[in-house]
Amino acid sequence: MPNGAQILIEGLVDAGVDMCFAHPGTSATHIVAALDDVPRMRPVLCLFEGVATGAADGYARIAGKPACTLLHLGPGLANGLANLDNARRAGTPVVNVVGDHAPRHQRLDASLESDLISLARTVSGWTRRTYQATDLAGDVAEAVAAACGPPGAVATLVVPADVSWSEADKSSGTGRGEVLGTRPGTQPRPGAVSSAAVAAAAEVLRSGEPAVLLLGGAATHGPGLHSAARVAAATGARLLCESFPARLERGAGLPPVERLAHGTAEATAQLAGVRHLLLAGTTTPAAFFAHPEQHGRPEQHGRPEQRSLPVPDGCEVRSLAEGTEDVTAALEALAGAFDPPSPVPQESLRPERPTGELTAESAAAAIGALLPEGAIVVDESNTSGLWLPDATAGAPPHDWLALTGGAIGQGLPAAVGAALAAPDRRVLALEADGSAMYSPQALWTMAREELDVTVVVFDNRAYSALSRELMSAGADPDGEWAADLLELSRPDLDFVGLARAMGVPAEQATTAEEFTAILDRALAEPGPYLVDCDVPPAG
């Protein structure tokens, strides 16, 4: 008779979850042992929980199905929360399996005991603690169904140690998974499209007033993106996507989509004069942070007013599809309301290989000149990435994964997951130096799994993004202590040495010619490679 751990793993693979990013602990020893009993599950060791959760996010964005994590008690889950919040914001399906103390041990308040369920609920759309091994089959089915959605979500299943080691008949128990109508290996279908919402959107677009179609979720790739482009071609509406798309399909031959600017002032300028904002798979855009100007002091420091919402006054905001609704079907129906011409695809155009000084701008030109077809770009370049969208727009078709939730430390782990989801494609991880230091352990997993990941670290020895935020908020970034807290020096970070210590070959580039040559070689060779791109701080 199988034990609970075996029932757990078998239930996951039967439901289509066959990739496990693990940072195991004592509470999950029987689950670790069960991985040998169920060889259809592929375990990947991560040296830090934030790598495991970020890798699960990157995997699911490319694979289109959830991976699971294996974490250890409340502190282990807490270590992975930041990248789970990014996954939550991206609508990524992730199944967390968290080992816990046996109930009889919990009351002793032993080491690592915590309010695990409360921690899980901060990022999870679904949480449950299983109390009996006989309930595991149903609980696993519900967890996978909740993760797949729609919409996609983080589902956290807490499995106490005694549930893992107890024997049980997996066909017995509550059968709670069947109550939800789930069956192993099936994926839930999105909800029906609102015909009223489609008709209202068509009427707005026929008005001839300035309109923007703002895309997110499934609308930024595949059939949804192409239908959106047809709508724009037929109506003259501008096509934008959210500032940090979970997965944006772009490049030569694909519909060109402009990203809504991250900065509030820039986003406000993009939307100036728009009378209708149609949301397709996303929500009303909002600024990352509030600023003093929003509280009656726009004249402070002579800067213009910055608002929490970049949407102009008098602009009508309406949703075409949201939540559980099928945004792809909604866009297809909207396109069907018109007689659209063929959209004009993005022109094939690459920058020249740069020479001279190595800056974030010249590095972007090199990336645009060399980006291979079918690449997956994981972008956490922050301020050093300002020139990347233009430089890569006409490169061969590729996917772009952005930092959806704003919690830095996502890029390297997400690159691990993306590479495992698409082993036939090159992954390019573009990393700010400060962000790279949140999860450098991902480099070790890249080396261990021999993943085709090229990492570019924009090494400007500063938290440039924070400097910009201080100025935006009206604070002085140039004070002695403030400046000291924004510099990554004394000592300088040695990314070449760090990568080599993790088993990843690495070189530093100090000129545009050096960077182009090293990047060209790194993209062509199998396995991981890190390029330390020595650039001055942007701006």
C-alpha positions as CSV (number, residue, x, y, z in Angstrom):
1,M,0.0,0.0,0.0
2,P,1.5,3.4,-0.9
3,N,2.3,6.0,1.6
4,G,1.0,9.6,1.5
5,A,4.2,10.9,-0.2
6,Q,3.8,8.4,-3.0
7,I,0.1,9.3,-3.4
8,L,1.1,13.0,-3.6
9,I,3.7,12.6,-6.3
10,E,1.5,10.2,-8.3
11,G,-1.4,12.6,-8.1
12,L,0.7,15.5,-9.4
13,V,2.1,13.7,-12.4
14,D,-1.3,12.2,-13.2
15,A,-2.6,15.8,-13.3
16,G,0.2,16.8,-15.7
17,V,2.6,18.4,-13.2
18,D,5.9,16.6,-13.8
19,M,8.6,19.2,-12.9
20,C,9.5,19.8,-9.3
21,F,11.8,22.6,-8.1
22,A,12.9,21.5,-4.8
23,H,14.7,22.9,-1.7
24,P,13.9,19.9,0.5
25,G,14.0,19.7,4.3
26,T,13.5,17.3,7.1
27,S,9.7,17.7,7.0
28,A,9.7,16.4,3.4
29,T,12.0,13.4,3.7
30,H,9.4,10.9,2.6
31,I,8.4,13.1,-0.3
32,V,12.0,13.2,-1.4
33,A,12.2,9.4,-1.2
34,A,8.9,9.1,-3.1
35,L,10.5,10.8,-6.1
36,D,12.5,7.6,-6.8
37,D,9.2,5.6,-6.7
38,V,7.5,7.9,-9.3
39,P,10.2,8.5,-12.0
40,R,7.8,10.5,-14.2
41,M,8.4,13.5,-11.9
42,R,11.6,15.4,-12.6
43,P,13.2,17.0,-9.5
44,V,15.5,19.9,-9.9
45,L,17.6,20.9,-6.8
46,C,17.7,24.6,-5.9
47,L,20.0,26.0,-3.3
48,F,17.5,28.6,-2.1
49,E,13.7,28.7,-1.9
50,G,13.5,31.9,-3.9
51,V,15.2,30.1,-6.8
52,A,12.7,27.2,-6.6
53,T,9.7,29.5,-6.6
54,G,11.1,31.8,-9.3
55,A,12.0,28.8,-11.5
56,A,8.5,27.4,-11.2
57,D,7.2,30.8,-12.4
58,G,9.5,30.9,-15.4
59,Y,8.7,27.3,-16.3
60,A,5.0,27.7,-16.3
61,R,5.1,30.9,-18.3
62,I,6.8,29.0,-21.2
63,A,5.4,25.5,-20.7
64,G,1.8,26.7,-20.3
65,K,1.3,24.3,-17.4
66,P,2.2,24.4,-13.7
67,A,5.4,23.1,-12.1
68,C,5.5,22.3,-8.4
69,T,7.8,23.5,-5.7
70,L,8.9,21.5,-2.7
71,L,9.6,23.7,0.3
72,H,10.4,23.2,4.0
73,L,8.1,24.5,6.7
74,G,7.1,28.2,7.2
75,P,10.6,29.7,7.0
76,G,11.3,27.9,3.8
77,L,8.0,29.2,2.3
78,A,8.9,32.7,3.6
79,N,12.2,32.6,1.7
80,G,10.3,32.0,-1.5
81,L,7.5,34.5,-1.0
82,A,8.9,37.3,-3.2
83,N,9.0,35.3,-6.4
84,L,5.6,33.7,-5.5
85,D,4.2,37.3,-5.4
86,N,5.7,37.9,-8.9
87,A,4.0,34.6,-10.0
88,R,0.7,35.8,-8.5
89,R,0.9,39.1,-10.4
90,A,1.7,37.2,-13.6
91,G,-1.3,34.9,-13.2
92,T,1.2,32.0,-13.3
93,P,0.0,28.5,-12.3
94,V,2.3,27.2,-9.5
95,V,1.6,24.3,-7.1
96,N,3.5,24.7,-3.8
97,V,4.0,21.6,-1.7
98,V,5.2,22.6,1.8
99,G,6.3,20.1,4.3
100,D,5.2,20.7,7.9
101,H,5.7,19.3,11.4
102,A,3.4,16.5,12.4
103,P,0.4,18.0,14.4
104,R,1.5,16.3,17.6
105,H,4.9,18.1,17.3
106,Q,3.4,21.5,16.4
107,R,2.0,22.0,19.9
108,L,5.5,21.8,21.3
109,D,6.4,25.1,19.4
110,A,9.6,23.3,18.1
111,S,12.2,25.0,15.9
112,L,10.8,26.2,12.5
113,E,7.2,26.1,13.8
114,S,5.2,29.1,12.4
115,D,1.8,30.2,11.2
116,L,2.4,28.6,7.8
117,I,-1.1,29.0,6.5
118,S,-1.1,32.7,7.1
119,L,2.1,33.0,5.2
120,A,0.8,31.0,2.3
121,R,-2.4,33.1,2.0
122,T,-0.4,36.3,1.3
123,V,0.5,35.0,-2.2
124,S,-1.8,32.0,-2.8
125,G,-5.2,31.9,-4.4
126,W,-5.8,28.5,-2.8
127,T,-4.4,27.0,0.4
128,R,-5.0,23.8,2.3
129,R,-3.4,21.7,5.0
130,T,-4.0,17.9,4.5
131,Y,-4.6,16.1,7.8
132,Q,-5.0,12.5,6.5
133,A,-3.1,10.5,3.8
134,T,-6.5,9.3,2.5
135,D,-7.4,12.9,1.6
136,L,-4.2,13.6,-0.4
137,A,-5.5,12.4,-3.8
138,G,-8.4,14.8,-3.7
139,D,-6.4,17.6,-2.2
140,V,-3.8,17.3,-4.9
141,A,-6.4,17.3,-7.7
142,E,-8.0,20.5,-6.2
143,A,-4.6,22.2,-5.8
144,V,-3.7,21.6,-9.5
145,A,-7.2,22.7,-10.6
146,A,-6.9,25.9,-8.5
147,A,-3.4,26.7,-9.9
148,C,-4.6,26.2,-13.5
149,G,-7.6,28.4,-12.9
150,P,-8.7,30.4,-14.8
151,P,-7.1,32.6,-13.9
152,G,-3.8,31.0,-13.1
153,A,-2.8,31.2,-9.5
154,V,-0.4,30.0,-6.8
155,A,-1.9,27.0,-4.9
156,T,-0.2,25.9,-1.7
157,L,-0.7,22.5,-0.2
158,V,0.7,22.0,3.3
159,V,1.6,18.3,4.0
160,P,2.5,17.4,7.6
161,A,5.3,14.8,8.0
162,D,3.0,12.2,9.4
163,V,0.7,12.5,6.4
164,S,3.7,11.8,4.2
165,W,4.8,8.6,6.0
166,S,1.3,7.2,6.7
167,E,0.1,4.4,4.4
168,A,-3.3,4.8,2.7
169,D,-5.5,3.6,-0.1
170,K,-5.4,6.5,-2.5
171,S,-8.8,5.6,-3.9
172,S,-10.4,6.2,-0.4
173,G,-10.9,9.5,1.3
174,T,-13.1,12.6,0.7
175,G,-12.7,12.8,-3.0
176,R,-12.8,16.5,-2.8
177,G,-11.1,16.9,-6.2
178,E,-14.0,15.1,-7.9
179,V,-16.4,17.6,-6.4
180,L,-14.7,20.3,-8.5
181,G,-15.1,18.2,-11.6
182,T,-11.3,17.7,-12.1
183,R,-9.8,14.7,-13.8
184,P,-6.2,13.8,-14.0
185,G,-4.4,15.4,-16.9
186,T,-7.2,17.8,-17.8
187,Q,-6.9,21.6,-17.9
188,P,-9.9,23.9,-16.9
189,R,-11.3,26.0,-19.7
190,P,-11.7,29.7,-19.5
191,G,-15.1,31.1,-18.9
192,A,-17.5,32.2,-21.6
193,V,-17.0,35.6,-23.3
194,S,-19.5,38.4,-22.4
195,S,-21.2,39.2,-25.7
196,A,-22.4,42.5,-24.2
197,A,-18.8,43.5,-23.4
198,V,-17.7,42.6,-27.0
199,A,-20.6,44.6,-28.5
200,A,-19.9,47.6,-26.2
201,A,-16.2,47.5,-27.2
202,A,-17.0,47.4,-30.9
203,E,-19.3,50.4,-30.5
204,V,-16.6,52.4,-28.7
205,L,-14.1,51.6,-31.5
206,R,-16.5,52.6,-34.2
207,S,-16.9,56.0,-32.6
208,G,-13.7,57.2,-34.1
209,E,-12.6,58.7,-30.8
210,P,-9.0,58.1,-29.7
211,A,-8.8,54.6,-28.2
212,V,-6.1,52.3,-26.7
213,L,-6.4,48.5,-26.5
214,L,-4.3,47.5,-23.4
215,L,-3.2,43.9,-23.4
216,G,-2.2,41.5,-20.7
217,G,-2.2,37.8,-19.9
218,A,-3.0,35.6,-22.8
219,A,-3.5,38.6,-25.1
220,T,0.2,39.3,-25.3
221,H,1.1,36.1,-27.2
222,G,-0.4,33.5,-29.6
223,P,-3.8,33.9,-31.1
224,G,-4.9,36.6,-28.6
225,L,-2.1,38.9,-29.8
226,H,-2.9,38.3,-33.5
227,S,-6.6,39.0,-32.9
228,A,-5.7,42.2,-31.1
229,A,-3.5,43.3,-34.0
230,R,-6.5,42.7,-36.4
231,V,-8.7,44.9,-34.2
232,A,-6.1,47.7,-34.2
233,A,-5.7,47.4,-38.0
234,A,-9.4,47.7,-38.5
235,T,-10.2,50.5,-36.1
236,G,-7.0,52.6,-35.8
237,A,-6.9,51.9,-32.0
238,R,-3.4,52.0,-30.6
239,L,-2.1,48.7,-29.3
240,L,-0.3,48.8,-25.9
241,C,0.5,46.1,-23.4
242,E,1.0,46.3,-19.7
243,S,4.4,47.6,-18.4
244,F,5.6,44.2,-17.2
245,P,4.0,41.5,-19.3
246,A,4.3,37.9,-18.1
247,R,5.1,36.7,-21.6
248,L,5.2,39.0,-24.6
249,E,5.7,37.5,-28.1
250,R,7.6,40.0,-30.3
251,G,10.1,40.4,-33.1
252,A,10.2,40.5,-36.9
253,G,7.0,39.3,-38.6
254,L,4.9,39.6,-35.4
255,P,2.5,42.3,-34.4
256,P,4.4,45.2,-32.9
257,V,3.2,46.1,-29.4
258,E,4.3,49.1,-27.5
259,R,4.7,48.6,-23.7
260,L,3.1,51.1,-21.4
261,A,5.9,53.0,-19.7
262,H,6.8,52.1,-16.1
263,G,7.3,55.7,-15.1
264,T,4.1,57.5,-14.2
265,A,5.0,60.7,-16.1
266,E,5.9,58.8,-19.2
267,A,2.8,56.6,-19.0
268,T,0.6,59.7,-18.6
269,A,2.2,61.2,-21.7
270,Q,1.6,57.9,-23.6
271,L,-2.1,58.0,-22.8
272,A,-2.7,61.7,-23.2
273,G,-5.7,62.5,-25.3
274,V,-7.1,58.9,-25.1
275,R,-10.9,58.9,-24.7
276,H,-11.4,55.1,-24.4
277,L,-9.1,52.6,-22.7
278,L,-10.1,49.0,-23.4
279,L,-8.6,46.4,-21.1
280,A,-8.0,42.9,-22.5
281,G,-6.6,40.5,-19.9
282,T,-5.3,43.2,-17.6
283,T,-6.4,45.8,-15.1
284,T,-6.4,49.6,-15.0
285,P,-2.8,50.7,-14.9
286,A,-1.5,52.3,-11.7
287,A,1.7,53.9,-10.6
288,F,4.2,51.7,-8.7
289,F,4.3,54.2,-5.8
290,A,2.5,57.3,-4.5
291,H,4.4,60.5,-4.5
292,P,4.0,63.7,-2.4
293,E,2.6,65.6,-5.4
294,Q,-0.5,63.4,-5.1
295,H,-1.3,65.0,-1.8
296,G,-1.6,68.6,-2.8
297,R,2.1,69.6,-3.4
298,P,2.7,69.4,-7.1
299,E,4.9,72.5,-7.0
300,Q,7.5,70.9,-4.7
301,H,10.9,71.0,-6.3
302,G,9.4,72.4,-9.5
303,R,8.3,69.0,-10.8
304,P,5.0,68.3,-12.5
305,E,2.2,66.5,-10.8
306,Q,2.4,62.7,-10.8
307,R,-0.8,60.8,-10.3
308,S,-1.5,57.3,-9.0
309,L,-3.4,56.6,-12.3
310,P,-1.9,57.6,-15.6
311,V,-5.3,57.5,-17.2
312,P,-6.3,61.0,-18.4
313,D,-9.4,62.8,-17.0
314,G,-12.5,62.0,-19.1
315,C,-11.1,58.7,-20.4
316,E,-13.6,55.9,-20.2
317,V,-12.1,52.6,-19.0
318,R,-13.9,49.4,-19.7
319,S,-12.9,45.7,-19.6
320,L,-13.3,43.4,-22.6
321,A,-12.4,40.3,-20.6
322,E,-11.2,39.8,-17.1
323,G,-10.8,37.2,-14.3
324,T,-12.1,33.8,-15.5
325,E,-13.1,35.0,-18.9
326,D,-11.4,33.9,-22.1
327,V,-9.6,37.0,-23.3
328,T,-8.4,35.2,-26.5
329,A,-12.0,34.3,-27.5
330,A,-13.1,37.9,-26.6
331,L,-10.5,39.4,-29.0
332,E,-11.4,37.0,-31.7
333,A,-15.0,37.9,-31.3
334,L,-14.2,41.6,-31.4
335,A,-12.1,41.2,-34.5
336,G,-15.0,39.4,-36.1
337,A,-17.2,42.5,-35.6
338,F,-15.1,44.3,-38.2
339,D,-13.6,43.5,-41.6
340,P,-10.0,44.0,-40.6
341,P,-7.2,44.3,-43.1
342,S,-4.0,42.2,-42.5
343,P,-2.0,43.9,-39.7
344,V,1.4,45.3,-40.7
345,P,4.0,43.1,-39.0
346,Q,7.1,44.3,-37.3
347,E,9.9,45.0,-39.9
348,S,13.0,42.8,-39.7
349,L,15.7,45.3,-38.6
350,R,18.8,44.9,-36.4
351,P,21.2,47.5,-35.1
352,E,24.8,47.5,-36.3
353,R,27.3,45.8,-34.0
354,P,28.4,48.6,-31.7
355,T,32.0,49.8,-31.2
356,G,33.7,52.1,-28.7
357,E,32.4,52.8,-25.2
358,L,30.4,50.1,-23.4
359,T,27.2,51.7,-22.1
360,A,23.7,50.3,-21.5
361,E,22.8,51.8,-24.8
362,S,25.6,50.2,-26.8
363,A,25.0,46.9,-24.9
364,A,21.4,47.0,-26.0
365,A,22.5,47.4,-29.6
366,A,24.7,44.4,-29.4
367,I,21.9,42.3,-27.9
368,G,19.6,43.4,-30.7
369,A,22.2,42.6,-33.3
370,L,22.8,39.1,-32.0
371,L,19.5,37.8,-30.4
372,P,18.9,34.4,-31.9
373,E,15.5,33.3,-33.4
374,G,13.3,31.6,-30.8
375,A,15.2,33.1,-27.9
376,I,13.5,33.5,-24.5
377,V,14.5,36.8,-22.9
378,V,14.1,37.1,-19.1
379,D,14.4,40.8,-18.4
380,E,15.4,42.1,-15.0
381,S,17.7,44.8,-16.4
382,N,15.8,47.6,-14.7
383,T,17.4,51.0,-15.5
384,S,20.0,49.5,-17.8
385,G,17.3,48.1,-20.0
386,L,15.8,51.4,-21.2
387,W,17.2,51.0,-24.7
388,L,16.4,47.3,-25.1
389,P,12.8,47.5,-26.4
390,D,13.8,49.6,-29.5
391,A,17.1,47.7,-30.1
392,T,15.4,44.3,-30.1
393,A,12.0,45.1,-31.7
394,G,13.1,44.0,-35.2
395,A,15.2,41.0,-34.1
396,P,14.0,37.5,-35.0
397,P,10.8,36.3,-33.2
398,H,11.3,35.7,-29.5
399,D,9.5,35.7,-26.1
400,W,10.0,38.4,-23.5
401,L,9.4,37.6,-19.8
402,A,9.2,40.7,-17.5
403,L,9.4,41.3,-13.8
404,T,5.6,41.3,-13.2
405,G,5.4,42.0,-9.5
406,G,8.3,44.3,-9.1
407,A,10.0,42.0,-6.5
408,I,13.6,41.8,-7.7
409,G,15.5,38.6,-7.7
410,Q,13.2,36.9,-10.3
411,G,15.4,37.0,-13.4
412,L,18.0,34.2,-12.8
413,P,15.5,31.7,-11.3
414,A,12.9,32.4,-14.0
415,A,15.7,31.7,-16.6
416,V,16.3,28.3,-15.0
417,G,12.6,27.5,-15.3
418,A,12.2,28.8,-18.9
419,A,15.3,26.8,-20.0
420,L,13.8,23.6,-18.6
421,A,10.5,24.3,-20.2
422,A,12.0,24.8,-23.6
423,P,15.4,22.9,-23.8
424,D,15.6,23.5,-27.5
425,R,15.6,27.3,-27.2
426,R,18.3,29.7,-26.0
427,V,17.5,31.7,-22.8
428,L,19.0,35.2,-22.4
429,A,18.8,36.5,-18.8
430,L,19.4,40.3,-18.6
431,E,20.2,41.2,-15.0
432,A,20.8,44.3,-13.1
433,D,23.7,43.9,-10.7
434,G,21.7,44.6,-7.5
435,S,18.9,42.2,-8.6
436,A,21.4,39.5,-9.5
437,M,22.6,39.4,-5.9
438,Y,19.2,38.3,-4.6
439,S,19.3,34.8,-6.1
440,P,22.8,34.1,-7.4
441,Q,22.4,30.4,-6.3
442,A,20.4,30.0,-9.6
443,L,23.8,29.9,-11.4
444,W,24.6,26.7,-9.6
445,T,21.4,25.1,-10.9
446,M,22.1,26.3,-14.4
447,A,25.5,24.6,-14.2
448,R,24.3,21.4,-12.6
449,E,21.5,21.0,-15.2
450,E,23.7,22.2,-18.1
451,L,21.1,24.7,-19.2
452,D,21.5,26.8,-22.3
453,V,21.3,30.1,-20.4
454,T,23.3,33.2,-21.3
455,V,23.4,35.7,-18.4
456,V,24.3,39.3,-19.0
457,V,24.8,41.3,-15.7
458,F,24.7,45.1,-16.2
459,D,27.4,45.9,-13.7
460,N,27.0,49.6,-12.9
461,R,27.8,49.3,-9.2
462,A,24.7,51.2,-8.1
463,Y,21.0,50.9,-7.2
464,S,20.1,53.3,-10.0
465,A,16.4,52.5,-9.9
466,L,16.3,53.6,-6.3
467,S,18.1,56.8,-7.0
468,R,15.4,57.6,-9.6
469,E,12.7,56.8,-7.2
470,L,14.2,59.1,-4.5
471,M,14.2,62.0,-7.0
472,S,10.6,61.2,-8.1
473,A,9.5,61.3,-4.5
474,G,11.1,64.6,-3.9
475,A,13.8,63.2,-1.6
476,D,17.5,64.1,-1.9
477,P,19.6,61.1,-3.2
478,D,22.8,63.0,-3.0
479,G,23.2,63.2,0.8
480,E,26.3,61.4,2.2
481,W,24.4,58.4,3.8
482,A,21.7,58.2,1.1
483,A,24.4,58.1,-1.6
484,D,26.3,55.4,0.3
485,L,23.2,53.2,0.5
486,L,22.7,53.4,-3.3
487,E,26.3,52.4,-4.3
488,L,27.4,48.8,-4.7
489,S,31.1,49.4,-4.0
490,R,33.7,49.0,-1.2
491,P,34.2,46.3,-2.4
492,D,33.0,46.0,-6.0
493,L,31.1,42.8,-6.8
494,D,33.1,40.2,-8.7
495,F,30.5,38.5,-10.9
496,V,33.0,36.6,-12.9
497,G,34.5,35.1,-9.8
498,L,31.0,34.4,-8.4
499,A,29.8,32.7,-11.6
500,R,33.0,30.5,-11.8
501,A,32.6,29.5,-8.2
502,M,29.1,28.3,-9.1
503,G,30.4,26.3,-12.1
504,V,29.4,28.8,-14.8
505,P,32.1,30.1,-17.2
506,A,32.3,33.9,-17.2
507,E,34.1,36.9,-18.7
508,Q,34.0,40.6,-18.2
509,A,33.6,43.1,-21.0
510,T,34.7,46.7,-20.8
511,T,34.3,47.9,-24.4
512,A,31.4,47.5,-26.9
513,E,33.6,45.3,-29.1
514,E,34.5,43.0,-26.2
515,F,30.9,42.7,-25.1
516,T,29.7,41.9,-28.6
517,A,32.4,39.3,-29.2
518,I,31.8,37.6,-25.8
519,L,28.0,37.6,-26.2
520,D,28.2,36.2,-29.7
521,R,30.3,33.3,-28.4
522,A,28.2,32.7,-25.3
523,L,25.0,32.6,-27.3
524,A,26.5,30.0,-29.7
525,E,28.0,27.6,-27.1
526,P,25.9,25.0,-25.3
527,G,25.5,25.4,-21.5
528,P,25.4,28.4,-19.3
529,Y,27.7,31.5,-19.6
530,L,27.8,34.8,-17.7
531,V,28.9,38.1,-19.2
532,D,29.8,40.9,-16.8
533,C,28.9,44.0,-18.7
534,D,30.8,46.9,-17.1
535,V,28.6,50.0,-17.8
536,P,28.2,53.4,-16.1
537,P,24.9,54.0,-14.2
538,A,22.1,55.0,-16.5
539,G,21.1,58.7,-16.2
